[in-house]
């Protein structure tokens, strides 16, 4: 190698070295202030960190603005999070760390989370939320390493803006078989399932009802009725972000849920829990705590290995909140209004079908149970009670979704969604992407045309900044006679 080339490479190495900020490792026990925590492991780590506890560290140098923080943690349980705040206990939130289980309170692993850009010197607060036993901490260190984050694109949505349920997607349940100690008969009647004023309503009633649904061997009489809808056999999903905006009732005996089951449930030798279950949101008689959980053959309540998380909330009955799971090939994490509070990973659970049955399609379920293990004894004076769903939305990560488009036929995607100004249109039409776009039509969810663009040629960018915030339908017509439809969100 010529000498001058060696010098150039050396100079480049020196330049890169001196432009990377050196962040020191901070030992967890070197805090300046704390509330609630205790020393462990010969005073080399801290633990017993419960909801409401906090730790403060003086003079943390954020340098030129790190991208993430690495925390060496141990955790036997699941659930809980640490809010990272600066300068004050209620200061600016720069990140939220949701620790993964390490299956031991003494087995430590480095785990990372993204933080907002902060420069200079600040006091750093770690504030525990949601559960007792959030994690034990050995040390932490700021880092320039970037954390991968999905770029979510709206794939499917139901806004419940009509006057009836879309039964090309949803099936109304008709079943009175007892399960989980529940007391209701699910009926498809308008008394229990209503779409009106932009929401789906699942109404639980105190009434005597006798019926025999298709899953029942004989007629049954129950003292409560309610509503349940599912996408089984009509719409199935594999990976993505799944959200529902819901307002829940406050009443003993109420047990609403937003959840998913594996498509292979009815295959010979599968059944539950081998098929897998994803409970995105359940709410029972512990009024101010919501739950999320997964069930598998290896991890389920029948053998005492259940993986669950809880989230403290007190206005679930007066406001709509967004309940979410983000599900990938390697992990799932659950959140309320964007606050992540529970996570499970394939690395943590194991890779066998008994441990991780989540690499197959699942279907969506919304229901409002009465009584049972979570609902408790009903307070009849509160009935009828209603679970209200404003919308359900499913997103795909554009990083993986583009790969799907490359091998799919007759597909169109628009992204980013949500968007504030522009959309990019991507079409795969039997492998032919060079067809001219003749017309683009955008309609609101009431069917009113709000934008028409013609003679687009090969332009695949569309300016929508003039549209009001909301959900829109987009139709693209090509010069080969094909057309495509999809939805997007304008912020």
Order of alpha helices (4+ residues) and beta strands (2+ residues): alpha-beta-beta-beta-beta-beta-beta-beta-beta-beta-beta-beta-beta-beta-beta-beta-beta-beta-beta-beta-beta-beta-beta-beta-beta-beta-beta-alpha-beta-alpha-beta-alpha-beta-beta-beta-beta-beta-beta-beta
